[in-house]
Amino acid sequence: KTDTPRAWASLSRVVKELGSLEDVLLSPPAAQAVELPGAPPTVLSWSRSHGGETWVGVVNADAQKPARVLLKLPAAAGDYRLVLGDGAVTAGKGGLQLRLGPSGVAVVAIGAR
């Protein structure tokens, strides 16, 4: 811990973030699968139904290159908010545009709140 304080600080941050998502991550999978059309194979995702919303996590597993992906949404998806992560999210045609840096993460809640 004292030899690599930056690594420990990063690990501690990740553990804290995962802890804040515990209820969401233990919730059932979302009824509708997440679609990331055209996403590179290094972009991974998960989705859960929690509190009347669909929660989506998107991760860029490439530690060298950023990624831009479209998170396809159904027409009646409702509002969205970036809950956690360092990605940028904007509404676009057909869904949400996500910009993720190398090893970037975005957790988005979609729907009624």
C-alpha positions in Angstrom: 0.0 0.0 0.0 2.8 2.4 0.8 4.9 1.3 -2.2 2.2 2.2 -4.8 -0.1 4.8 -3.3 -1.6 5.8 -6.6 -2.5 2.2 -7.5 -4.1 1.8 -4.1 -6.0 5.0 -4.4 -7.4 3.9 -7.8 -8.4 0.5 -6.4 -10.0 2.1 -3.4 -12.1 4.3 -5.7 -13.2 1.4 -7.8 -14.3 -0.6 -4.7 -16.2 2.4 -3.4 -18.0 2.9 -6.7 -18.9 -0.8 -6.9 -20.2 -0.6 -3.3 -22.5 2.3 -4.3 -23.9 0.1 -7.1 -24.4 -3.0 -5.0 -28.3 -2.8 -5.0 -28.3 -2.2 -8.8 -25.9 -5.0 -9.6 -27.8 -7.5 -7.5 -31.1 -6.5 -9.3 -32.6 -8.7 -12.0 -31.4 -8.2 -15.6 -33.3 -5.7 -17.6 -36.2 -7.0 -19.6 -34.8 -5.7 -22.9 -31.3 -6.4 -23.8 -28.8 -3.5 -24.3 -27.8 -2.9 -27.9 -24.5 -1.2 -28.8 -24.6 -1.5 -32.6 -21.2 -1.3 -34.2 -19.3 -1.2 -30.9 -15.8 -2.5 -31.0 -15.3 -5.9 -29.2 -13.5 -4.1 -26.4 -16.7 -2.4 -25.3 -18.6 -4.5 -22.8 -22.0 -3.8 -21.2 -24.5 -5.0 -18.6 -28.1 -3.9 -17.8 -30.3 -4.2 -14.8 -33.8 -3.2 -13.8 -33.8 -1.3 -10.5 -36.2 1.2 -9.0 -38.4 1.4 -12.1 -35.4 2.3 -14.3 -33.1 0.5 -16.6 -29.5 0.8 -15.5 -26.8 0.3 -18.1 -23.1 0.0 -17.5 -20.7 0.4 -20.4 -16.9 -0.3 -20.2 -14.2 0.3 -22.7 -11.7 -2.5 -21.9 -9.1 -1.0 -24.2 -6.5 0.7 -22.1 -4.9 2.5 -25.1 -7.8 3.8 -27.2 -11.0 5.8 -26.5 -14.3 4.5 -27.8 -17.5 6.1 -29.1 -20.6 3.9 -29.1 -24.3 4.3 -29.6 -26.5 2.9 -26.8 -29.7 2.1 -28.8 -32.9 2.9 -26.9 -36.5 2.0 -27.5 -38.7 5.0 -28.6 -40.4 5.3 -25.1 -37.2 5.0 -23.1 -37.7 8.2 -21.1 -35.1 10.5 -19.6 -31.6 9.4 -18.7 -28.8 10.5 -16.3 -25.2 9.6 -16.0 -24.9 8.1 -12.5 -21.3 7.1 -12.4 -18.1 7.0 -14.4 -15.9 9.2 -16.5 -17.7 8.8 -19.8 -19.7 11.5 -21.6 -23.3 10.9 -22.6 -25.4 12.9 -25.0 -28.8 12.2 -26.5 -28.6 11.5 -30.2 -30.6 10.1 -33.1 -31.7 6.6 -32.1 -30.2 6.5 -28.6 -27.4 7.8 -26.4 -24.0 8.6 -27.7 -21.3 7.5 -25.3 -17.7 8.7 -25.3 -15.4 6.6 -23.2 -11.7 7.2 -22.6 -9.2 4.4 -22.5 -10.5 2.0 -19.7 -13.5 4.4 -19.4 -16.7 3.6 -17.7 -20.2 5.0 -17.8 -23.3 3.9 -15.8 -26.5 5.4 -17.1 -30.0 5.2 -15.5 -32.8 5.3 -18.1 -36.6 5.7 -17.6 -39.1 7.1 -15.1 -37.8 8.5 -11.9 
